[in-house]
Amino acid sequence: MVGVTGNIFLELGIVIILAAIAAYVLRLIRQPQILAYVIVGVLITPVFQLITDTSIIEAMSVVGIAFLLFIVGLEMDIKSLKNVTLVSSLGGLIQVLLIFVVGYFASLLLGFLSLEAAYIGLMIAFSSTMVVMKLLSDRRELNTLHGKITVGILLTQDVVAIFALSVLTSINGFEFSLLGIAFLKFISLFVVAYLASRFLFPRIFRFAAKNHELLLISSLAICFLFSLAFSYLGFSIAIGAFIAGIALGNLDYNLEIIGRVKSLKDFFSLMFFVSLGMGLSLAVIKEMWVPLIVILAIVVLIKPFIIMTICSLFKYTKKPSFFTANGLAQVGEFSLIIAAEGLLLGHLSQELFSLTVIITLVSITLTSYSIQHRHFLYKVLAKPLSIFDKFTTEGLEYLPNEVKPRIILCGHNRIGYSILQNLGKAKKKILVVDYNPEIIAKLVKKGFHCIYGEVADDEVIDRMNLGKVTMLISTVPEIRDNIILIRKVRAVNRKAKIIVTASEIDEALRLYKEGADYVILPHFLGGEHVANLIDKVRIKKVNLHNKRQAHIKHLEDRKDVGHEHPK
């Protein structure tokens, strides 16, 4: 027993020490940390064979997937996705179907059997919820337009993956009744989770929240309870963990739960990426290099092209469409689960399973770089991407009055919403520019002047009438777009007041040098607002009770339009 325990401790020690060194080195050279963990996996098994028994790390990687999806469920605000419901659900289904068809026929041409081709088509249709959520979360982009579309499509893919797994496990004697039973099982568990989150969990966690340790244990118990329940009924434990997270996400204590579980998630997620590297087989690369290149090309080139086309057909402009497609251009953990299930059932060979691992590994690594440099890629591909303008209504104007507006608001997001509320009396003088068609549609109904498109697009800028505006306000966070706007305004209008937004102090100073009259730093706004409020309350210029009632009304209005403060 001591020997076994010692071996486990030694293996974990090797992994953690090497992962820390690799992560530190890659951090110094500004490379994605995910790549560091994958490299460690490659080094400890295929290359130097430091670890011979990989079962412990592989088991921990499964737990890592479950914990990540548990936290994703906790952080998920389903209501915030209501503005992208159609493109996420219908668009996501179309994407899965098209990629499956492309992958299936390409695999047949490569010489794979029909069943193997079906597996390959399914595996490349799904993207990595784990990796994409981590990258979006690290960059604080979960609440952006492309972030919401990406999350919505990932959710659709996950639901399809669940039913695909249920079909594949019974494929030798498949009947439609089995699919119906699987659907009923899933819906039943989902209803149980919903009822528990409404009536049972609030009472349990109201007491558990009084003790930090009890809160953590109770949260983990719910996570494992749902995971085991889903596993018992033939579904993935990761899906059970995700549903558990959604069930607890409605509680008042969800942020405290996330804070307690996050460290566990980070540790087990490390094991997941290390296990990916451990599954790499150099022999398979040599033997199956043609299928590897073809399938990888489908994943990183054809798949994002299809996703971008779908987003464009749903009238989203090319920038959020490109960012969405760029983020989903990889193979995910559900693909590995499907491949592992196929290997267990004898549907796939060990070589094809290894090929899947390699494609997953390479595509995830490429995604880490492409998301990091997506603005550069978008700029380089701007001209070729202009073909997608034909599908959208980019540049479309809605100007109900002949008199041109004198105030331009670029970006109707959280800050833009408040600005427009205060400028509501001057409706005829305001022009709103935004790339979210849902927002434009709502503002058109309210009678506002609108232009649908990218704020930095030359055609859109030409329609803004910059030479005669008195004020331009941009709540768009991208510094490149704001610099373009400042330069375009100053080239034709020296008197206009320019107010723009920045995420960091250095960016704000850069925008001031470019000629901005004022730069909004959202993270500092709260402190300034509270300081002014306290000062006015102190000298009795403001009644705090009235202010409280007005704030409650404002928050309720925000909630109605789908706004939530980033978590």
N, C-alpha and C positions, 0 to 999 in steps of 0.2 A: 504493500500500500504506500509506504514511504517513497519507494522507487518510482511508482506511477505518479504520485503527487509531485515529486522532484522533477520528473520529465515534463509535466504540464507547466510547472513554474519556469523551468529552463526555456521551453519553447516560447511561452508568452514573453519572457524576459528578452529573448533574442529579437522577437518581433517588435516590441515596444522600443527597445534601445535603437535598433536600426531605423525604425520609423521616425523617431525623434531626430536622429542625425540627418536622415534624408529630407525631412520636412524643414529642418533648419537651413540646410544647404539650398534647397529650392526656394525657400523664402528669401534668402539673401540675393538670389539671382532673379527674383520676381517671377517664378513659375508656379503653376497650380499645385497645391499641396496634394490633391488627389493623385497626381502623377507620382509623387514621392512614395505613397503607400503602395501603388501598383509596382513600382520598381523594386521595392522591398520584397514583395511577393515573388517577383521573378528571380531575385537573387537567392532567396532562402530555399527554394525548391528546384526549379528547372536548372539553374546555373551551378550553384555551389552545394546544393542538397544539404543545407544546414539542418533541415527538418524533414524527417522521413514520414512521420505519421501526421497527416494534415487534417484528420477528422475533427480535432478539437477546434481549430481555427475556422474550419468550414461551418461547424455547428454555431460558433459565435457569430459568423457572418450572417446567418439566417436570423439570429436574434437582432443583429444590427439593422437589417431591413425592417423587421417588425417595429423596433423602437423609432426608427426614422418616420415610418408611416403613421405611427401613433402620434408623434409630435406634429406631423403635417395635418393630421385630423384635428388636433387641438388648436392649431393656428388657422385652420380653414374657416373662412367666413363665407358660407354658401350664398348668403344674401348678396354679398359683394359681386358675385358672378352673374347676377340676373341681367346685367346689361350686355353680357356676352353669351347668353344661354344658347342662342340659335347656332352660332358659329362653333361653340364648344361641343354641343351635342350632335346636331346633324352634320356639321362640318367634320367633327372628330370621327363619326361613323363612316363618312365618305372616304376620309383619309385612310382609315384602317382597311377598308374594302379595296381601294385602289392599290395601296402598297402590297396587300396580300396577293392580288392578281398579278402585279408586276413581278413580285418575288417568286410566285408559284411557276409562272411560265418561263422565267429566266432560269430557274432551277431545273426544270425539265430539259431545257436546251443544254444545260451543263451536264446532263446525264444522270441526274438523281431520279430515284423512284418517285412515283406519284405521292405516296404518303410522306416521304422525306421532303419533297417539294412543298407540300402543304405545311409541314412544320416550319420550313425556312420562311415561307410567305408570312406565316403568323408571327414568327420571332422578330422579323425585321419591321413589322407593322407597329410594334410597341416601342415607346421611348422610355427613358429612365426617370421615373418619378423621383427616385432617391437622389440622383445626381443633379437633375434640373432644379428641384426644390432647394437643394443645398446651395447651388450657384446663385439662384435668384434671391434666396434669403440672405446670403452673404453680401450681395450687391444692393439689398433693400429694394428689390424690384417686384416683389410679389403683388403689390398694389398698383403697379403701372398697368396701362392698357394691354401691352403685350404680355405682361406677367399674368394678368387675369385670363387672357385667351389661352396662354400656355397651360396654366393650371386646369382650366376647364377641359381642354383637349386631353390632358393627362388623366383626368378623372374618367372621361369617356373611355379611353384606352384601357384603364384598369378594370372597368366594368365588363368590357368585351373580353378581356383576358381571363376574368373569372369564369365566364361561360365557356370560353375556349378550353380552359383546363377541364371543366366538367365534361365536355364532349370528348376530349382526347382520352380521358381516363376510361371511357366506356366505348371507345371507338370500335373495338372488336365485335361488340354486339350492340351497336348504336340503335337507339329508337328515339323518336321525337318525345315520347313520354318521359324518357330519362331527362331530357333537357327541361321539360315542363316541371318535373319534380325538383330539379336543381334550382330552377327559378323560384319555385314556391319556398324552398328552404331558405334561399337568400333573402327573399322579401320578408319571411317570418322573422328571421334574425334581425333584419333591419328595423322592423316594427318593434320588436322587443327592445332594441337599443334606443329607439325614439321614445318609447313609453318610459323606459328607465331614466332617460335624461330629463324627462319632464316631471316625473312624479317621485322617483326613488332616489336618484343620485343627489339632488339638491339637499335632501334631508341627511343623507349619509355624510356628505362632504362638508356640510355646515358644522358638524361636530368634528370631523377629521381635520379641518383647516385650523383648529385651535392648537394642533401639535404638528410641527413640521415633519417629524419622522412618520407619524401616522398618516399624514397627507400623502407622502411619497409611497408608502407601502400600500395604501388603499388604491392609489392611481395605478400602480403596477399590477395589483390584483385584478382590477377591471380589465387592464390590457391583456393579461394572460387568460383571464376568464373568457373573453370574446375570441381571442386567438385560438384557444383550445376548442371552443364551441364550433367555430368555423372549420377548424381542422377535422373535427369529429364528423361533420356533415359533408366532408369531401372538398372543402375550399382551402385556399392558402391561409396560413397563419398571419401573413402580412396584411391580408384584407381584413381579418378579424381585428388586428391591432389598429388599422385605419378607422374602422367603424367605431371602435372603442374611443379613439381620439375625438371623433366627431361627437360622440355621445357626451363626453366630458367637456367639449369645447364650448358648450353653451353655459357652463357654470361660471359663477363669479370668480372662481379660484383658478381658472385655466392658466393664467400667466404664472401663478405660483407653481402649478404642476409642471409647466414647461421648464421653469427654472430648475426644479429638482431633478427632472428626468434628462435634461439636455446633456449633462456630463456622461451619463450612461450611454446615451445615444452616440455621442462622439467617439467613445471607446469602442463600442461594438461596430460602428460604421467603419472605423479604421480596419477592423478585422475583415469587413466585407471587401474593401478595396484590396487588401493584402491577398485575400483568397482569390480574387480575380487574377492577380499576377501569378499566383501559384498554379492556376489552371492553364497557363500558357505552355504550349508544346511546340518546340522549334521544328520537330520532325513533320508535324502537320503543315506548317508553313511551306516546307519544301515540297511535300507531296501534293498539296491542294492549293497551290498559289493562284491558279487561274480562277477557281470558284471564290477564293478569298478576295481577289481584286474586283471581280464582277459584283459580288454581293456588297462589298464595302462601298463601291461606287454608287450602287442603288441607295444605300443608307445615307451617305453624305452628300450626294448630288441630286438624285431623282426624288428622294423622299422630301427634302426641304422645298424643292421646286413644286411638288404636288401640294404641300401644305400652304405655301405662299399663294399658289393659284386659288386654292379653296378660300383662304382669307380674303383675297382680292375679289372673288365672286360674291362674297358676303359684304362687299363695299367698304372694306378696311383699306386704308392707304398703304402704300408700299413699305413705309418705314416700320410700323408695328407688325405688318405681315412678314417682313424680312426678319425682324428680331424673333418673332414667334417660330418661324421655320428654322432659323439658325439654332434656337435653343432645343428643338426637338430632333435634330439630325444625329441621332445615335440609337443604339439598341439597348434596351433596359433590363432591369433585374427580373421582370416578369418573363422575358424571353429566356433567361437562364433557368427560371423555374420550369417553364414549358419544356426546354431542352432536357433538363434533368428528369422530368417526368417521362419524356419520350425515351430516354436511355433506360430508365427503370422498367418501362413496359416492353422494351425490345423493339421499339419503332425506329430508333436512331442508333447508329454505330458510335463507338467511342471517338472515332476520328471526326465525325460530324459534330459531336458535342464539343470537342476541342476547338473546332473551327468556329462554332458559335461563341465560345469564350473569347477567342482571339478577336473576332469582329466586334464583340461587346467592348472589350478592352481598348482597342484602337479607336473606335468611334467615340467612346466616353472621353478618352484623352484629347481627341481632336475637338470635342465639344468644349472642354475646359478652355482651350486656347481661342476657339472661335467666339465664345461668349465674351471672353476677356477683351478681344480686339474687334468686337462687332461693329463699332462706329467706323473703324478704319475699313473694314470689309464693305460696309454699306457705301462709304464714299467711293471706294474703288469700283464697285459694281453699280454705281448710280445710273449710268447710261444704259447698260443692258437691262436693268430692272425697270426702266421706263416703259417697257412693253406691258407691264401690269397696270399702268394708268388707264389702259383701254377698258379694263374690267370695272374700275371704280368710277366714282363721280368726283375725283380729285379736281379741285379748282372750281367746283360748282358754287355759284353765288346765290344768296337769297337776300335781295335788297328791296324791301317793300316800298321804300320812299326814293324819290329822285335825288334828294339832297344826300350827298355822300357823308358818312359818319366821320366825326372828328376825333373820336377816342377809339383806339384799337386794343382789344384784350386778346392776347395770344395764350390759349390754354385755359379751359374751363375745368380745372381740377379743384382740389380742396381750397386752395388760396383763391383761385379764380372765381369760385362759387361765391365766396364772401364779398369779393370786390364787386361782382356783378349785382349782388343783392343791394349793396350800398349805392350803386350807380343806376339802379332801376328806374329812377325818376327821369333820367336822361336817356331813355331807351332809344329814341330816334337818333341820338348822336353816337351810339356805341356800335362797333363792329366786333363780333367774336370770331376768332379763327381757332379751329380745333380739328384733330384728325380722328376723332371718335364719331362715327356716323350716328350712334344712338344719342349722343349729347346734342349734336346739331339738329337732329329731328325734334328733340324736346324744345330747344330754343326757338326753332322755326314756328312751332305751335304757339309760343308765347309772343311772337312778333318781333324778335330781335333780328338785326342784320347779321348774317352769318356767311362765312366762307369755309367750306370743308376742304381741308388739305394740310400739308406740312407747312409749318410757319417759315421754314428756310427755303422752300421751293420757289424758284425764280418766277414761275407763272403766278403763284399765289401772292408773292410780294408785289408783283406788278398790279394786281387788283386791289391792293390795300390803299392806294391813293396817298402814299407816304408824304408827298410834297405838301399836302394841305392839312395833315393831322396836327392836333395840338398836344396829344399825349399818346404814347405807346406803352402798354403794360404787358410784360411777358412773365407768365408763371411757369414757363417751360424750364426744366432743370438743366438741359444740355447746354454747356458753355459755348459749344460751336455754333448752335442755332442762335443764341443770344448775341454773340459777336457779329454774326452775319446781319442780324436785325439792326444792331446799333450802327454798323457801317452803312447799311442801305439807307437808314433814316438820315444820318448825318450828311450823306452825299447829296441829298436833295432838300433837307430841312434842318437848319441850324437852331431854330427856335423851339422845336417840339421837345416836351419833357419825356425822358425815357426811363422807365422803371423796369428792371429785369430781376431774375432770380438766380441764386447760386447755391451750391450745396456745401462749399468749403470757403474758408476765409481767403485763401490764395486766389480762388476763382473770382471772388467778389472784388478783390483788389485789381485783378486783371480787367474786369468789366468796367471798373471806374476809370482805368487808364484808357480804355477804348472809347469812353465818352458817356457812360451811363450817368444819369442824374441821381439815381438811388438804386441800391441793390438789396433785394430782400433775401435774408438768410432765415429760412423757415424754423431752424432749430433755436434761433435766438428770439423769434417773435413772441413766444409764450412768456419769456421772462420780461420783455419790454412791456407787453400788454398788462401783465399782473402788476408790475411796478407802477404803471400809470393808474391802474384801477385802485390800488391800495392808497396811492397819494390822493386821489379824488375822494375816496371814502373817508380818509383821515380829515380832510378839510370840509367834509360834508357837502361835496358837490354832486355826489352820486349816492343814491339809496341802494344799498347792497341787496335788499330783499327784491326790489324791482329788477335789479340786474340779474339776480338768480332766476327769476321767472322768465325773463327774456332769453337767458342762456338755455334754459330747459326747452323752450319753444324752438330755439335755433337748432339744438341738438336733435330734436324730434324731426325737424325738417330735413336735416342732414341724413338722418337714418332712412327717411322715406326715399331719398334719391340714391341710396346705396353707399354713402360715405361712411367710412370707419377710420378711426385713428390707427396708423400702422402699429402693429404689435412687435 
